[in-house]
């Protein structure tokens, strides 16, 4: 991939992201109060969002864990083949679980994870996503805490990537490759 040929169009600035993440933290605080909460980061894309969001959750019983799933590989479109390469380490039996994801579009990956975790009998499972592309949803699921809604476009930055590139951008940008047009 020739990164220099990429066309990046800002969609959400670093300031907009910071404000919205703080608001999401307040929404989560209001929803769970002081009830114990286990937040699970979906690696790799959600790591920046997860880190920033966790600092806004004012819950002394907050536990953090990580899972790694993949459905994109080196492509720009999600496949329905999901790779579960890292499981959580903490027991979720009877706990409130908050899955923290970078983007939910078709919903297949998130539905798979919700089903996997639900079988372990948590008290509740909810999803916080930085970007919700609900217009593209194919699986039946709800994003309880959505940062931004976006109808279309392939986005990168703030942890999100294309073939492992662009994760380090402080803002979220739509990516176009001149030879490929829009994703």
Secondary structure, 3 states (H helix, E strand, C coil): CCHHHEEEEEEECHHHHHHHHHHHHHHHHHHHCCCCEEEEEEECCCHHHHHHHHCCCCCCCEEEEEEEEECCCCCCCCCCCCEEEECCCCCCCCCEEEEEEEEECCCHHHHHHHHHHHCCCCCEEEEEEEEECHHHCCCCCCCCEEEEECCCCCEEECCECECCECCCCCCEEEEEECCCEEC
